[in-house]
Amino acid sequence: MASTKTDPDVGSQQLSGQQSFADRNLKCIRFKTYSHVSHFPSHFIKQHKRFHGKVKAVSSSGVISIQHTPILTTRFTKPATGNLLMRPLGVVPTPQGVTWMQKNIVDENVGFRPLQVNNSQELEVVIYHRWSILNEQLIKQGLGTVEQPSKQLRDDATALKLLQKLVKAEYKIAQQRQRAQLWEQWKPGNVINRAKNIPWNVMIAIRKEVTLEKMGQKIKNGKNYLIQKAKQMGEAQKQEK
């Protein structure tokens, strides 16, 4: 059986080529600044590389303007001449959410991971603000609603993982609102104003009965919520097709 020998020169050329490619990528991430979405290499977006920047503004529609800053800077590093336009993936901020972002993230340093470029030439990103994910925080605080990602990202592991977190957070905030409404309904002052002639022992019995009923329906409500969310996403997929 004939043995094959590898030319050491060919092997060294392949290794040097791979090394130079890696060096170019590292230089692009560490030192280069990007001032427009079109400047981003497409393979960085496909690989969901993480970048850093400073929030300069948040528009009334929830578009975030970020000035990109490289990981490493030297005296020869040129600052970005423009701002990148971004939207938090999977989230539609409410007007209150836009106001919150304008007050809390402008002039803050953030990390961002681009997942795709939309038709408006905006990066759809996962944004890391301080020690949390901004996309998830907007939902947790009731400052946004979950949006179905585009069909290009429906098989993307990063997008699906984020969507699962957002749907769970939205369900939890819905449960909190239901509990708040129940408490508002059964606060002693409101109950007395509506039913001054009902004996207190009857009032306590009714309150316990309603609370137990709510607890018994908790799992059912959660299941119905997730089914409804899945139907909405399915309808959105059909409309896109």
N, C-alpha and C positions, 0 to 999 in steps of 0.2 A: 504494500500500500504506500503510494507516494505521499511524502510529507510536503506541506506547503510552508514556505518561509515568508515572513512578513518583512518587507523592506523597512529598515529602521528610519530611513529618510522620509518615507511616506507616512509612517506613524508619527514622526515628530512634526511633520507639516500639518497633519490633522489635529494634533494636540495644540499646536500654536494657533491654528485657525479657531478652534473652540475657545482657547484662552482669550484671543483678541476679541471675539464676539462677546464673551462674558465681560471683559474689561469695558467695551463700548456701552453695554447695558448698565453696568455699575456707574459709569461716568454720567450717563443720561439721568439716572435716578438721583445720584448724589450731588452733582454739580450744576446740571443744566436747569434753567428756568423755563416755564411754559406760560405764555401770555394769551393763548387762544386754544380752544378745543381742538382745532385742526392741527396744532403743533404736536399733540400727543401721538406717539407711535401706537398704531393699532394693536400691536401685540402686547403692549403694556395694559391696554384696556381689557383685552381678552384674558390676560393672566391675572387681572384684578390687583395690580401692584398698588402698594400703599404710598401715598404722597402726603405732603404737609403744606400748610398755607395759613394765611391770616384772613379772617372774615372782614370784608370791607363794607358790605351793605346787604340788606335783605329787602327785596321789592315787595310791593303790596300783594303780588300774586304768589309769594313764597319762593322766588328764585334767589339763590344765595350767590353773591359775588365774592370770590376768594382769590387773593393774590398768592400765587404759588411761590413757595420758598424751598430751595433744595435742602437736603439733609445736612450737607456740609457746605460751608461758604468760606471763601477766601477774599482777599482784597481785590482780586480780579473778577469775582462773581458779579455779574450784572443783574440788577433787580428786574423782575418782570415788568414789562411796559404796559400790561393790561391785566384785567381780572378774568378769571374763569367763571362761567355761569353754570350753576349746578342746582339740581333738585334732589332732595332726599328720596331715595328709591322706596316705592311702596307706600308712600304717605302723601295725603292731600291735607296740608295744614289748614285749619280753620282761621278766620280773621283774628281770633284770640291767639292762635298759635303763631301767626305772623308777627303780631305785636310782641309776643313773648320772645321770639327769636331776635327781633330788633333790639330788645332791651338786654338780652342775656348772652348773645354770641357775637355781636358786632365787636370788632377789634380784639377778638379772642383767637388764639392759635388752635387749629384743629388738624386732625388727620382725615384723609378721605381716600376711599377705595373706589375708583370708577368701574362701573359694570357695563355701561353702554352709553352711546350718544343718541339722543332722541332727535326727532325731526326738526326741532327748534335749535339745533346745535348747542344743546345743553347736556352736560354730563349728568347721568343719573348715578348717584353715588351712595355709599354707606359712609356716614360722617361720624367721626369719633371726637366727641367734645369732652374734655377733661377725662373722667373715668367711666364714661358711658357712651352708648350709641345714640346719637341724636334722633335717628328715625324712630327708635323704640321709645325714647323718652317723650316724644310728642304724643304718641298713642297712650302711654301710661298716664300722662297728665290730662288726657281728654282734649288735647289741642290739635288733633288731626284724626282722619279716618283712613282705614286701610284701602289701598288701591291695588288692583290686579296688575302685576308686571306685564310687560309686552310679551308676545308669543316667542320672541327671540330668547327670552330668559326663563322660559318655563321648564327647561331641562337643566338650568344652571344651578349647581349645588349651593353656591353662596347666596343666590337670590332666593332659593327655596327655603334655606335655613333661616334667612331674615324674615321671610313671609310667615313662617310658622311662629316666630317670636312675636310678630306684629299682631297676628290673629289672636294669639293667647292673651296678649296685653289688652286688646280691644274687648275681648270677652270679660276679662277681669274688671275693666272700668265700667262695662255695662252692668255687671253684678253690683259694683259699688254704688252706682246710681240708683239701682232698684232698692238697695238697702236704705239709701238716703231718703228716697221717696216714701218708703215704708215708715221710717222713723218720723218723717215730717207729718205723715198721716196720723201716727199714734202718739205724738207728743202730748203730754198731759194737758197743756193749754189748749191745743186745737181740739182735743177730744171733749174737754169740758165745754168749750164754746158751742160745739155741735150737739152735744147730748148731756145737758146739765142734769136731767132728771133720771139718768140711768145709774143704778147703784154701782159702787166701786167694785164689789165682788164680781158683778156681771161683766164690767169693763175688763177686769183682769182676765177673766175666763175667755172672753172674746179675743183679747190680745194674744194669749197663749195659743189659742186655736189657730189664729192666722199665722203666727210665727212657725208653728209646727208644720202647717200646710206648705209654707214657703220652703222650709227645710226639706220636706219630702219631695218637692218638685225641682230641687236644685240640679240634680243630675239630668233630669228630663229637659230643663230649660237650657242647660249647657249643650246637650245633644241637638236640640232644635236650633240653637244659635249657629252651631257649626254647619248643620245641614243647610240652613238658609244662606250662610256665607258661601258654601260650595256651589249652591244653585246660582247665586249672583255671579260668581266667577265663571261658571259654565255658560251662562247667558252672554257674558262679556266675550268669551272665546268664540261663540257662535256668531256674534255681531262682527267680530274682526274677520272671520272667514267669509 
